[in-house]
Amino acid sequence: MAVENPQEQWRPAANPWLITAAVMLATFMEVLDTTIVTVAVPHIAGSLSASNDEATWVLTSYLVSNAIVLPASGWFALYFGRKRFLIACIVIFTITSVVSGAATSLGMLVVARVLQGAGGGALQPISQAILLESFPPEKRGMAMAAFALGVVVAPIAGPTLGGWLTDNYTWRWAFYINVPVGLLAILMIRAFVEDPPYIKNARPQKIDLIGFGLMAVALAALQVVLDKGQQEDWFASSWIRWFTISSAVSLVVFVIWELRAREPIVRLNVFKNRNFAVGTLLITLVGVALYSAITMIPLFLQTLMGYPALQSGLAVSPRGAGALITMPLVGYLTGKVDFRKLIAIGFSLVAVSLWIISGLTLQTSVWNIAWPSVLTGVGLSMLFVPLATVAMGTLPQKDIGNASGIFNLMRNVGGSAGISLLVTYLARHAQSNQMNMVSRLDPLNPAYSLRFTAVQRFFAGKFGTAQAFRQTQLFFYNSLLKQARLLSFVQGFRLLAIVCLLCVTAVFLFKKVKPARKTPAH
């Protein structure tokens, strides 16, 4: 009879749900900060005497440092002890939140955000690893449901909460709100979280400085390209080309180095596990769909419909409600049905909801966006839980922390790339749509000629005959711009829907995993 490995059977002394509450406080706080400041950028710029373009570095600086720490979080947890490292990260995150809120200049705020991102980068993967190890295999679906609540709901709640705080108080409270949450998380983690034996007995060698440096250059350069590419007209800019080359070369050298290093900072051998490789690909595309859609809806409502920031943020909040309602059910089903079926249904629901939203017009109401957003939330809840479970559920416990860092990194990279490419897509297609539609504004077109005459008569009664022709031309030009931009949004949502449908076919690349069942105790 085979002897079970006690390391694999280790369970913490505290109730797993108390551990869940402790680590999810930290995770929710960190994920919330990726979006809560987005609606406050104009207020930050005005308060600190900066331009809107300069103020966007408050967002990008956080994402860059956050991304750099994510894949290395497993190594740091082994080196310092996971519980000790987790508490240290929360302390850094909380202190820098205070400094960010009290910033008196843009430079001070950007530096504080860099440190805040570094402190927050490890919170997601470490929390996910702790949850997976705290529950027995047959209950890990429920654990991932709790984790997914933070990851799905927090970025959706961020713009709404940030808009409310900014409108009613000041943008500084978007940072100060982290203080009580951080303090409570520290107290709960000290009381309930403990390190498993493989963490306590780990003796990692000295840090892989070369690997860490290559990774930092690759991710930092990539993030700068993604954030500033559209503004600088992408590869028309020489420095964008150099940053792209630097990122690509650093990434290739990083992969080669890590595969050959005796003690790599990121163990890439986890990609030999087929389920993890496929799961990482799909979570990247989930990041593209999730963050792109969250960006597109407020952008459409603010730029074309004239909604204020708070109301545009509220329009996407029903998505969180959809996820919140169905997440416990999905966590329960994850341990009982084929993972691939749940993931395929999830991608299908997200695709259908995005296609419904693509039917928007300039008369679209918030309700026409809100109810498909609920459907999107339901679909996302069927993606995050099963994807995380099936991707890392077949890995040894000692590899989960490292794998979780990579898994969460790729979701963020997918979101960053999706947003940047989407902004480019909308801008370029608005221009091409305008060129295609302008041919219809031909005086020889009977429908256009009749409409032009009717509008000209209307303006003649208001501005006089001399100004009526010019006002009519301006009216039709503005209408053309709006319709061209509207069509680009329609095309963008449909493109995301098609991407989600293609993901359904990739789901069946997963190796079939039988749902875990609790074995009777002997």
Secondary structure as GFF3:
##gff-version 3
##sequence-region A 1 522
A	DSSP	alpha_helix	16	32	.	.	.	ID=ss1
A	DSSP	three_ten_helix	38	40	.	.	.	ID=ss2
A	DSSP	alpha_helix	41	47	.	.	.	ID=ss3
A	DSSP	alpha_helix	52	55	.	.	.	ID=ss4
A	DSSP	alpha_helix	57	69	.	.	.	ID=ss5
A	DSSP	three_ten_helix	70	72	.	.	.	ID=ss6
A	DSSP	alpha_helix	73	80	.	.	.	ID=ss7
A	DSSP	alpha_helix	82	101	.	.	.	ID=ss8
A	DSSP	alpha_helix	106	120	.	.	.	ID=ss9
A	DSSP	alpha_helix	123	134	.	.	.	ID=ss10
A	DSSP	three_ten_helix	137	139	.	.	.	ID=ss11
A	DSSP	alpha_helix	140	168	.	.	.	ID=ss12
A	DSSP	alpha_helix	173	176	.	.	.	ID=ss13
A	DSSP	alpha_helix	178	192	.	.	.	ID=ss14
A	DSSP	alpha_helix	197	200	.	.	.	ID=ss15
A	DSSP	alpha_helix	209	228	.	.	.	ID=ss16
A	DSSP	three_ten_helix	234	236	.	.	.	ID=ss17
A	DSSP	alpha_helix	238	260	.	.	.	ID=ss18
A	DSSP	three_ten_helix	268	272	.	.	.	ID=ss19
A	DSSP	alpha_helix	274	303	.	.	.	ID=ss20
A	DSSP	alpha_helix	309	315	.	.	.	ID=ss21
A	DSSP	alpha_helix	317	334	.	.	.	ID=ss22
A	DSSP	alpha_helix	339	357	.	.	.	ID=ss23
A	DSSP	alpha_helix	366	392	.	.	.	ID=ss24
A	DSSP	alpha_helix	397	438	.	.	.	ID=ss25
A	DSSP	alpha_helix	446	463	.	.	.	ID=ss26
A	DSSP	alpha_helix	465	507	.	.	.	ID=ss27
###
